[in-house]
Amino acid sequence: MNLTDPTHPDDEEKQSRARRRRARRKVISPLTPDEKTSYVQEVMLKAAPSFDFFLFSLFSGAVVGLGFILDSPAVILLGILLAPLMAPVVGISLGIVLGSASYFGRSLGGFIIGSLLVTVGSALAGVATRLWQPWELNQVHLFTQLTWPPFVVIGIGAMATAITLVKEKQHPGIPSIAIAFGVFLPLSAAGFGLGSGIPHLWPDGLVLFSIHLAWAALVGAVSLAFLGFRPLTIFGYSIGGVVLLAAIILIFAFFGVGTIFSTGVTLPTPTPSLTPSLTPTLTATQTPVPPTATNTPTPSLTPSITPTQTFTPSPTPVEARVNNESGILMRSEPDVGASIVSWILDESLLLLLGPTETDDSGQLWLRAVDLSSSALTEGWVQARLVVTATPVGDIPTPQATDTATPTFTETPEPSLTPTP
């Protein structure tokens, strides 16, 4: 379809260079009303979700979930490369600028269905972790944190995808992958948390997905507006304002929740522990008595040792701090194959309870209580991922010891008595 200005002459040889350049531009404004309608319908058709979109959404979520299990960035990148064309995001943006409630609803509904398939694929991978416990899960936690670089990537991707989809007939390629990176990764992390039961992944990833989707739709709408698309009714402006307001509310809500979970805790000051001291005891000594003419026994008090049971003070419990940027996993037993009790953030405080354990691979484990959790979760953590204010060792418990306490009994002692 010819999208150049029909008022320009067909013979480009007779036109100036600037005029020929303007004539080659594909814009909507110089088109007739019928051509505008046909052109908009063509763009709407290209932005509509297809069967491939739903199929590859499921594949993408499953492969990304496998990358979370293997803790492999390469496999996670492969899952994003398998993501479908993010044309429905442009469809949402087109519904905003055109003010078409029906098209906006169809595009958003189709994208939500694809997102549910992504969640199902990653949730199945999360369920697999209940049968086979991985060594570490560092990568999955990185995609539930709100940072500014993804907004730059998503914004550039949404703008380039909208321009390419409207002005060219080729696949957007890398721009579409940029949107999938910012939208599908937090959603996959949320589904993985839903299937594995790891806390904080499910709500945080879902909220971050909503924020990134709203941002992509707004950038796409602004890009389409610059390309000549304008709202046909007042609804086009109002729905854009609603989406912007929803994005701002989600961002502030996420920052409020994230502050609670990401508050840093400094290393505790070492507390001097009590040192048991010896209990003083009385020792009986003999005093020489000069001889007398007669010995008359006289009762006197002589100390004797009687054992009694006393308690020696125990040292103050040892506190530790998590020293791993992506946090650590607390397990029910001192073994990497044991079930996950909780995920503890970096810089969180722990209270070490008792003796250490060494698993079959030689890893040292500590029995601890998570002080950052309101439930005071108890379990086992790897010693290499925490730091302590005092050397880690077996925490002694109070024990009964026998110490000597002096008592007195009457024993005869010779004394000098004068005789005539």
C-alpha positions in Angstrom: 0.0 0.0 0.0 1.4 3.4 -1.0 1.6 5.6 2.2 3.3 8.6 0.5 1.5 12.0 0.0 -0.8 11.6 -3.0 -0.4 15.4 -3.7 3.2 15.0 -4.6 4.1 14.2 -8.3 5.0 10.7 -9.2 8.1 11.8 -11.0 10.7 12.0 -8.3 13.3 13.3 -10.7 11.6 16.6 -10.8 11.4 17.0 -7.1 13.9 18.5 -4.7 15.9 16.2 -2.4 14.1 17.4 0.7 10.7 16.9 -1.0 11.6 13.4 -2.2 12.7 12.5 1.4 9.4 13.7 2.8 7.5 11.8 0.1 9.2 8.6 1.1 8.2 8.9 4.7 5.4 6.6 5.8 3.0 8.7 7.9 -0.7 8.7 8.5 -1.5 12.4 8.2 -1.4 12.8 4.4 -3.7 9.8 3.8 -7.4 10.1 3.0 -9.9 8.9 5.6 -10.5 5.6 3.9 -6.7 5.0 3.6 -6.3 5.9 7.3 -8.9 3.4 8.2 -7.4 0.7 6.1 -3.9 1.4 7.4 -5.0 1.4 11.0 -6.8 -1.9 10.5 -3.7 -3.4 9.0 -1.6 -2.4 12.0 -4.2 -3.7 14.4 -4.2 -7.0 12.5 -0.4 -7.3 12.8 -0.5 -6.5 16.5 -3.2 -9.1 17.4 -1.9 -12.2 19.3 -1.7 -15.4 17.2 -1.5 -19.1 18.1 2.3 -18.9 17.8 2.3 -16.2 20.5 0.6 -18.6 23.0 2.7 -21.6 22.1 6.0 -19.9 22.3 4.9 -18.2 25.6 4.6 -21.6 27.2 7.9 -22.8 25.8 9.6 -19.6 26.9 8.4 -19.9 30.5 9.4 -23.6 30.8 12.9 -22.9 29.5 13.4 -19.9 31.7 12.2 -22.0 34.7 14.8 -24.7 33.7 17.4 -21.9 33.7 16.4 -21.0 37.3 16.8 -24.6 38.4 20.3 -24.9 36.8 21.1 -21.3 38.0 22.4 -20.8 34.4 22.2 -17.3 32.7 22.8 -19.0 29.3 19.7 -21.2 29.6 17.6 -18.2 30.9 18.8 -16.2 27.8 17.7 -19.1 25.6 14.2 -19.0 27.1 14.0 -15.2 26.3 15.2 -15.9 22.7 12.3 -18.4 22.4 9.8 -15.7 23.5 7.2 -14.8 20.8 6.8 -11.5 19.1 5.7 -8.9 21.6 3.1 -7.5 19.1 0.2 -7.6 21.7 2.1 -5.0 23.8 1.9 -2.7 20.7 -1.7 -3.6 20.4 -2.3 -2.4 24.0 -0.6 0.8 23.1 -2.6 1.2 19.9 -5.8 0.6 21.9 -4.8 3.5 24.2 -4.0 6.0 21.5 -7.0 5.2 19.4 -9.4 5.1 22.3 -10.8 1.8 21.3 -12.0 0.0 24.4 -12.9 -3.2 22.5 -9.5 -3.5 20.8 -7.7 -2.5 24.0 -9.5 -5.2 25.9 -8.8 -7.9 23.2 -5.1 -7.0 23.1 -4.8 -7.0 26.9 -6.8 -10.2 27.3 -4.7 -12.0 24.7 -1.5 -10.9 26.4 -2.8 -12.0 29.8 -3.5 -15.4 28.4 0.0 -15.6 27.0 1.4 -14.4 30.4 -0.6 -17.2 32.2 1.1 -19.8 29.9 4.5 -18.3 30.9 3.5 -18.6 34.5 2.4 -22.2 34.0 5.6 -23.2 32.3 7.8 -21.7 35.0 5.6 -23.0 37.8 6.1 -26.6 36.5 9.8 -26.0 36.8 9.3 -24.7 40.3 7.4 -27.9 41.3 10.3 -29.9 40.0 12.6 -28.3 42.7 10.5 -30.1 45.3 11.7 -33.4 44.0 15.2 -32.4 43.1 16.8 -29.7 45.2 19.3 -27.5 43.4 22.6 -26.4 44.9 21.9 -22.7 44.7 19.1 -20.4 43.4 20.8 -17.1 42.9 19.6 -16.0 39.4 15.8 -16.3 40.1 16.0 -13.7 42.9 17.7 -11.1 40.7 14.6 -10.7 38.5 12.3 -9.7 41.3 14.2 -6.6 42.3 13.0 -3.1 41.1 16.0 -1.4 39.4 16.3 1.3 36.8 18.2 -0.5 34.0 15.3 -2.7 32.9 13.1 0.4 32.4 15.7 1.7 29.9 15.8 -1.6 28.1 12.0 -1.9 28.0 11.5 1.7 26.9 13.9 1.3 24.0 12.4 -2.0 23.0 8.8 -0.8 23.1 9.6 2.3 21.0 11.6 0.3 18.4 9.0 -2.5 18.3 6.1 0.0 17.7 8.1 1.8 15.0 9.2 -1.4 13.2 5.7 -3.0 13.4 4.0 0.1 12.0 6.5 1.3 9.3 8.2 -2.0 8.3 7.0 -5.4 7.4 9.9 -7.3 8.9 10.0 -9.0 12.3 11.1 -6.5 15.1 13.6 -9.0 16.3 15.9 -7.6 19.0 13.5 -4.8 20.1 10.8 -7.5 20.8 13.3 -9.6 22.8 14.0 -6.5 24.9 10.4 -6.3 25.9 10.3 -10.0 26.7 13.4 -9.6 28.8 11.7 -7.0 31.0 8.2 -8.5 31.1 8.6 -12.3 31.0 11.5 -12.7 33.4 9.8 -11.3 36.5 6.7 -13.2 35.6 8.7 -16.4 35.2 10.3 -15.8 38.6 6.8 -15.3 40.2 5.6 -18.6 38.6 8.7 -20.4 39.8 8.1 -19.2 43.3 4.5 -20.3 43.1 5.5 -23.8 42.2 8.6 -24.1 44.4 7.1 -22.5 47.5 10.1 -20.1 47.9 8.8 -17.0 49.7 8.8 -13.5 48.2 9.2 -14.6 44.6 5.5 -14.9 43.8 4.1 -11.5 44.9 7.2 -9.5 44.1 7.7 -10.9 40.6 4.0 -10.4 39.8 4.0 -6.8 40.9 7.2 -6.1 39.0 5.7 -7.7 35.9 2.7 -5.3 36.1 5.0 -2.3 36.5 7.1 -3.2 33.5 4.0 -4.0 31.3 2.4 -0.6 32.1 5.7 1.1 31.3 6.0 -0.7 28.0 2.4 0.1 27.0 2.9 3.8 27.8 6.2 4.1 25.8 4.5 2.3 22.9 1.6 4.7 23.1 3.8 7.8 23.0 5.8 6.3 20.1 2.6 5.7 18.1 1.4 9.2 18.8 4.6 10.6 17.3 4.0 8.4 14.3 0.7 10.2 13.6 -1.8 8.0 15.6 -4.2 10.2 17.6 -7.0 9.3 20.0 -10.3 9.3 18.1 -12.3 10.0 21.3 -11.7 11.4 24.7 -11.5 7.8 25.9 -8.0 7.6 24.3 -6.6 10.2 26.7 -8.5 9.0 29.8 -7.4 5.4 29.4 -3.8 6.5 29.0 -4.0 8.5 32.2 -5.5 5.5 34.0 -2.6 3.3 32.9 -0.1 5.9 33.9 -1.7 6.3 37.3 -1.8 2.5 37.8 1.9 2.3 37.0 2.8 5.1 39.5 0.7 3.4 42.2 2.4 0.0 41.6 5.8 1.6 41.7 5.2 3.3 45.0 3.6 0.2 46.5 6.5 -2.0 45.4 9.0 0.4 46.9 7.1 0.3 50.2 7.2 -3.5 50.3 10.7 -3.7 49.0 12.0 -1.4 51.8 10.8 -3.9 54.4 12.6 -6.8 52.8 15.8 -5.0 51.8 16.6 -3.1 55.0 20.3 -3.7 55.8 21.4 -4.9 59.2 24.9 -4.2 60.3 27.2 -6.7 61.9 26.5 -7.0 65.7 29.1 -5.8 68.2 30.9 -8.6 69.9 29.4 -9.3 73.3 31.9 -10.6 75.9 31.0 -14.0 77.1 31.1 -15.1 80.7 34.1 -17.1 81.9 33.5 -19.7 84.6 35.6 -19.0 87.7 36.6 -21.3 90.5 34.6 -21.3 93.7 36.8 -20.7 96.7 36.9 -23.5 99.2 38.2 -23.8 102.8 41.2 -26.0 103.4 41.7 -27.6 106.9 45.1 -27.0 108.4 46.6 -28.5 111.6 48.0 -26.1 114.3 50.6 -27.6 116.6 49.5 -27.6 120.3 52.2 -27.5 123.0 52.2 -30.6 125.3 50.4 -30.4 128.6 50.4 -32.4 131.7 47.0 -33.9 130.9 44.9 -34.0 127.7 41.3 -33.2 128.2 39.2 -33.5 125.0 37.4 -30.2 124.2 34.8 -30.1 121.3 35.8 -27.6 118.5 34.5 -26.9 115.0 36.6 -28.4 112.2 35.6 -27.8 108.5 34.8 -30.8 106.3 34.1 -31.0 102.5 30.6 -31.8 101.5 29.9 -31.9 97.6 26.9 -29.9 96.4 25.5 -29.3 92.9 25.8 -25.8 91.4 25.4 -24.4 87.8 28.1 -22.7 85.9 27.1 -19.7 83.7 26.7 -20.4 79.9 28.2 -18.0 77.3 26.0 -15.5 75.4 24.5 -17.1 72.2 26.5 -16.3 69.1 24.9 -14.0 66.5 25.7 -14.1 62.8 25.0 -12.2 59.7 24.1 -13.4 56.2 27.1 -12.6 53.8 25.7 -13.5 50.3 24.4 -10.9 47.9 21.5 -13.0 46.6 20.6 -14.3 50.1 20.8 -17.9 51.4 18.4 -20.8 51.7 17.6 -22.2 55.2 16.9 -26.0 55.0 15.3 -28.4 57.5 18.4 -30.6 57.7 22.1 -30.0 57.2 22.0 -31.3 53.7 21.5 -29.6 50.3 18.9 -32.2 49.5 16.7 -31.2 52.5 13.5 -29.2 52.0 13.7 -25.4 51.9 12.4 -23.8 55.1 13.0 -20.1 54.2 15.0 -17.8 52.0 16.9 -15.2 54.0 18.1 -11.9 52.5 21.6 -10.6 52.6 22.7 -8.8 55.8 19.9 -10.5 57.8 20.7 -11.5 61.4 20.9 -15.1 62.6 21.1 -16.6 66.0 23.3 -19.7 66.2 21.8 -22.4 68.4 24.1 -25.3 68.9 26.6 -27.7 67.5 27.7 -27.7 63.9 27.2 -30.5 61.4 29.3 -31.6 58.3 27.5 -33.2 55.3 28.9 -35.9 53.0 30.5 -33.3 50.7 32.4 -31.7 53.6 30.2 -28.6 53.8 29.9 -27.2 57.3 26.3 -26.4 58.5 25.0 -24.3 61.3 21.8 -24.6 63.2 20.3 -21.1 63.4 17.2 -19.0 63.9 16.2 -16.3 61.4 15.9 -13.1 63.5 14.6 -11.1 60.5 11.5 -13.2 60.3 8.5 -12.5 62.5 8.0 -16.2 62.9 11.6 -16.8 64.0 12.1 -19.6 61.6 14.6 -22.3 62.7 16.7 -24.5 60.4 20.2 -25.1 59.0 22.4 -22.8 56.9 25.8 -23.2 55.3 28.6 -21.8 57.4 30.5 -20.3 54.4 27.6 -18.0 53.6 27.5 -16.3 57.0 29.9 -14.3 59.2 30.0 -14.2 62.9 31.3 -11.7 65.5 33.0 -14.6 67.4 34.5 -17.9 66.1 31.9 -20.4 65.1 32.0 -23.5 67.3 29.8 -25.7 69.4 27.6 -23.6 71.6 27.9 -25.0 75.1 24.8 -25.4 77.2 24.4 -25.1 81.0 25.7 -28.2 82.8 25.7 -29.2 86.4 29.1 -29.5 88.1 30.2 -30.6 91.5 31.9 -28.0 93.6 32.9 -28.2 97.2 31.1 -26.1 99.8 32.5 -25.9 103.3 30.4 -27.2 106.2 31.4 -27.6 109.8 31.3 -30.6 112.1 32.4 -31.1 115.6 35.6 -33.0 116.2 37.6 -33.4 119.4 40.8 -31.2 119.6 43.3 -31.5 122.4 43.6 -28.5 124.7 45.7 -27.7 127.7 44.1 -28.0 131.1 46.1 -27.1 134.2 46.4 -29.8 136.9 47.5 -29.5 140.5 
